[in-house]
């Protein structure tokens, strides 16, 4: 590290500070976009399972069990390798950022669906739902106008706590070589490149690692704060 390059340079002479800053953009895109899509899918599937119950609940619950039984990193390695050249689904999923977001959606929606299903099973028996049904409201109106607003707080809290997990997943996949591809900067990729030269160029691993640590810690603290603020039982 010098005055011209506060975080030092990498073996190619590129400024590490610039790559760390660009890696922030990649991590936030993966964390926020992937979490938003997986939360949407999970909320829809969970509401359908909890509201209709019966065979709909059975099919969705068994699908959730199947997805949860798959090791995340092994699935990521498989999807990353399969989509590494020409992408997947006729090019709809391109290598790199799109592949990582696709993987995050696959592995995260079952957790949201299971949480939402349990809440909907309780809410569908409440008096305000029975009143709406007695007034002739449709199932869609009851789900999205009566039940969904009562799920907002737990969904926001869980989604916020899921963002740092997805950022760490992207860093792990990039570290293993199946996530974000060069020349796009990624913290996990930078840490992997710095491993062989850590003894002589400590800054190349240290600063991306600190950025990853602070980002994950910040989102965890944000999630804890939102949980305290939105949970009425914690109010004093």
C-alpha positions, 0 to 999 in steps of 0.5 A, a space after each residue: 500500500 502506498 499513497 497512490 494506491 492505499 490498498 496496494 496493487 495486484 500481481 497485474 498492477 491493478 489497483 486493489 481499492 478499485 477492485 474492492 469497490 467494484 466488488 461491493 457492487 457485485 455483492 450487493 447486486 447478488 445479495 439484493 436481487 437474488 434475495 428479492 426474487 427468492 423471497 417473491 417465489 417463496 411468498 407465493 408458494 408458501 401462501 398457496 400451500 398454507 391457504 389451500 392446504 390439501 394436495 396443494 400443500 402436500 405437493 409444495 411441501 414435498 418439493 421444499 423437502 427435496 430442494 432442502 435436501 440438496 447440498 448447496 455448494 455441490 449444487 452450485 458447483 454443478 450449476 456453475 460448471 454446466 452454465 460456464 460456457 454457453 449458459 443454461 436454458 438456451 442462453 437465458 442464464 448466462 455465466 457469471 452473475 446471472 448463474 449465481 442469482 439463479 442458484 440463490 433463488 433455487 436454494 433460498 425460496 424453500 426457507 421463505 415458503 416454509 415460514 410463510 406457510 406456517 404463518 398463513 395456516 394460522 392467519 387463515 383461521 382468524 376472524 378478519 379472514 372469515 369476515 372477508 370470505 362471508 362478504 364474498 371476497 375471492 381467494 386471491 383478494 383474501 390472500 393478497 389484501 387480507 393475509 399478505 399485509 400481516 406477513 410484511 414484518 416477518 418477510 422483511 426481517 427474514 429477507 434482510 437476514 438472508 442477504 448476508 448469507 447470499 453474499 457469502 454464498 457468492 463469495 464462496 462460489 467465486 472462490 471455488 471458480 464457478 461464480 463471478 468470472 474474470 475480469 469482473 471483480 469479486 471479493 471471493 475471486 480476489 481472495 482466491 487469487 491472493 491465496 498463493 501469494 499471501 506471504 508476500 502480498 498480504 494486502 491483496 487478501 486482507 482488504 477484500 476480506 475486511 470488506 466482506 466481513 464488514 458488509 455481512 456484519 452490517 446486514 446482520 446488524 440491520 436485520 437484528 435492528 429491524 426484528 426488534 423494531 417490527 416485532 411487537 413482542 420486543 417492545 417495552 
